[in-house]
Amino acid sequence: MSNSAIEAQIAYIQKKISYIETILKRHNGTKNALADEVEARAAIMMSLMQIGETINKIDAGLLEQFDLLQDAKGAYSVRNFIAHDYEGVDVALIAEIINDNVPQLGRKLQNLKEYISSNG
C-alpha cells in the first residue's frame, strides 16, 4: 500500500475521531452523548465502526512499529461487537473506550502520519 493511501486512511480515522469529539462537546460529555440514543449514540457507534474497519486495512507491520497493533485489534473488535450485537452493546464500555482509548489512538496515528509524511 502506498504512503498516500495510508495517509488517507489515517486522515479518515482522524476525521471520525474529530466527529466523536464534536459530538461529546455538543452534548457536554460522554454520558450525555451516549444517552442520546436517537442521534449522538448512533453517530458515535457508526464512527467507531468506521475507525475499526479502516484501521484494519493498514499494514500490521507498520502498526506494530508505531505501537498501534493492539489498538488496531481492539478497534476492530469494537467494530465487530457493535456490528454484530448492536442491541447488546455495553454503553459503559463504549464510554470507557471513548474516554481512554480513542484519544490515545488519535495521538499514535498522528505520530505515524508525521513519520510517513517526513519519510515518504
Kinemage of the C-alpha trace (Angstrom):
@kinemage 1
@onewidth
@group {chain A} dominant
@subgroup {mainchain}
@vectorlist {calphas} color= white
{ca met a 1} P 0.000 0.000 0.000
{ca ser a 2} L 1.328 3.421 -0.909
{ca asn a 3} L 2.160 6.074 1.655
{ca ser a 4} L -0.534 8.346 0.234
{ca ala a 5} L -3.132 5.601 0.698
{ca ile a 6} L -2.047 5.077 4.299
{ca glu a 7} L -2.102 8.840 4.909
{ca ala a 8} L -5.638 8.957 3.504
{ca gln a 9} L -6.751 6.152 5.812
{ca ile a 10} L -5.188 7.866 8.814
{ca ala a 11} L -6.853 11.157 7.844
{ca tyr a 12} L -10.191 9.369 7.583
{ca ile a 13} L -9.783 7.850 11.055
{ca gln a 14} L -8.737 11.236 12.438
{ca lys a 15} L -11.862 12.760 10.921
{ca lys a 16} L -14.016 10.134 12.654
{ca ile a 17} L -12.243 10.801 15.953
{ca ser a 18} L -12.916 14.500 15.446
{ca tyr a 19} L -16.600 13.750 14.840
{ca ile a 20} L -16.766 11.867 18.136
{ca glu a 21} L -15.045 14.754 19.944
{ca thr a 22} L -17.511 17.223 18.413
{ca ile a 23} L -20.486 15.120 19.487
{ca leu a 24} L -19.127 14.905 23.040
{ca lys a 25} L -18.644 18.671 23.211
{ca arg a 26} L -22.132 19.388 21.866
{ca his a 27} L -23.646 17.091 24.467
{ca asn a 28} L -21.451 18.269 27.359
{ca gly a 29} L -19.669 14.963 27.798
{ca thr a 30} L -19.685 11.288 27.097
{ca lys a 31} L -22.540 10.351 29.413
{ca asn a 32} L -24.961 12.834 27.845
{ca ala a 33} L -23.889 11.968 24.319
{ca leu a 34} L -24.427 8.258 24.848
{ca ala a 35} L -27.787 8.932 26.495
{ca asp a 36} L -28.977 10.483 23.218
{ca glu a 37} L -29.940 7.207 21.555
{ca val a 38} L -31.547 8.810 18.516
{ca glu a 39} L -28.608 10.783 17.163
{ca ala a 40} L -25.421 11.056 19.203
{ca arg a 41} L -25.060 7.426 20.287
{ca ala a 42} L -25.807 6.172 16.779
{ca ala a 43} L -23.269 8.582 15.269
{ca ile a 44} L -20.616 7.589 17.800
{ca met a 45} L -21.219 3.889 17.186
{ca met a 46} L -21.002 4.350 13.435
{ca ser a 47} L -17.777 6.340 13.780
{ca leu a 48} L -16.272 3.627 15.990
{ca met a 49} L -17.226 1.004 13.426
{ca gln a 50} L -15.654 3.029 10.618
{ca ile a 51} L -12.477 3.538 12.667
{ca gly a 52} L -12.195 -0.190 13.284
{ca glu a 53} L -12.846 -1.089 9.669
{ca thr a 54} L -10.355 1.444 8.315
{ca ile a 55} L -7.502 0.772 10.736
{ca asn a 56} L -7.809 -2.935 9.977
{ca lys a 57} L -6.725 -2.177 6.384
{ca ile a 58} L -3.386 -0.658 7.422
{ca asp a 59} L -0.352 -2.962 7.285
{ca ala a 60} L 0.096 -4.801 10.591
{ca gly a 61} L 3.891 -4.411 10.487
{ca leu a 62} L 3.593 -0.649 10.221
{ca leu a 63} L 1.030 -0.563 13.019
{ca glu a 64} L 3.310 -2.666 15.206
{ca gln a 65} L 6.257 -0.373 14.522
{ca phe a 66} L 4.249 2.533 15.986
{ca asp a 67} L 2.764 0.595 18.909
{ca leu a 68} L -0.630 0.566 17.202
{ca leu a 69} L -1.188 -3.143 16.603
{ca gln a 70} L -3.080 -3.762 19.846
{ca asp a 71} L -5.064 -0.550 19.323
{ca ala a 72} L -5.980 -1.726 15.826
{ca lys a 73} L -7.044 -5.145 17.054
{ca gly a 74} L -9.096 -3.504 19.786
{ca ala a 75} L -10.718 -1.071 17.365
{ca tyr a 76} L -11.628 -3.911 15.016
{ca ser a 77} L -13.029 -5.934 17.924
{ca val a 78} L -15.188 -2.963 18.918
{ca arg a 79} L -16.320 -2.679 15.302
{ca asn a 80} L -17.340 -6.342 15.282
{ca phe a 81} L -19.055 -6.090 18.631
{ca ile a 82} L -21.129 -3.096 17.542
{ca ala a 83} L -21.908 -4.513 14.100
{ca his a 84} L -22.946 -7.951 15.287
{ca asp a 85} L -24.560 -7.235 18.648
{ca tyr a 86} L -25.812 -3.653 18.420
{ca glu a 87} L -28.597 -4.241 20.955
{ca gly a 88} L -26.176 -5.801 23.429
{ca val a 89} L -23.576 -3.045 23.353
{ca asp a 90} L -22.429 -2.109 26.834
{ca val a 91} L -22.714 1.681 26.896
{ca ala a 92} L -20.386 1.937 29.902
{ca leu a 93} L -17.712 0.050 27.961
{ca ile a 94} L -18.209 2.349 24.962
{ca ala a 95} L -17.816 5.353 27.283
{ca glu a 96} L -14.553 3.919 28.602
{ca ile a 97} L -13.290 3.332 25.064
{ca ile a 98} L -14.219 6.865 24.027
{ca asn a 99} L -12.577 8.459 27.047
{ca asp a 100} L -9.448 6.297 27.292
{ca asn a 101} L -8.655 4.579 24.020
{ca val a 102} L -9.833 6.937 21.289
{ca pro a 103} L -7.649 9.918 22.317
{ca gln a 104} L -4.612 7.623 22.650
{ca leu a 105} L -5.329 6.149 19.227
{ca gly a 106} L -5.514 9.643 17.765
{ca arg a 107} L -2.113 10.599 19.191
{ca lys a 108} L -0.434 7.440 17.948
{ca leu a 109} L -1.944 7.832 14.490
{ca gln a 110} L -0.689 11.418 14.345
{ca asn a 111} L 2.834 10.172 15.080
{ca leu a 112} L 2.512 7.597 12.302
{ca lys a 113} L 1.153 10.198 9.891
{ca glu a 114} L 4.037 12.576 10.649
{ca tyr a 115} L 6.542 9.763 10.124
{ca ile a 116} L 5.029 8.828 6.774
{ca ser a 117} L 4.877 12.468 5.666
{ca ser a 118} L 8.529 13.090 6.529
{ca asn a 119} L 9.799 9.812 5.042
{ca gly a 120} L 7.555 9.495 2.003
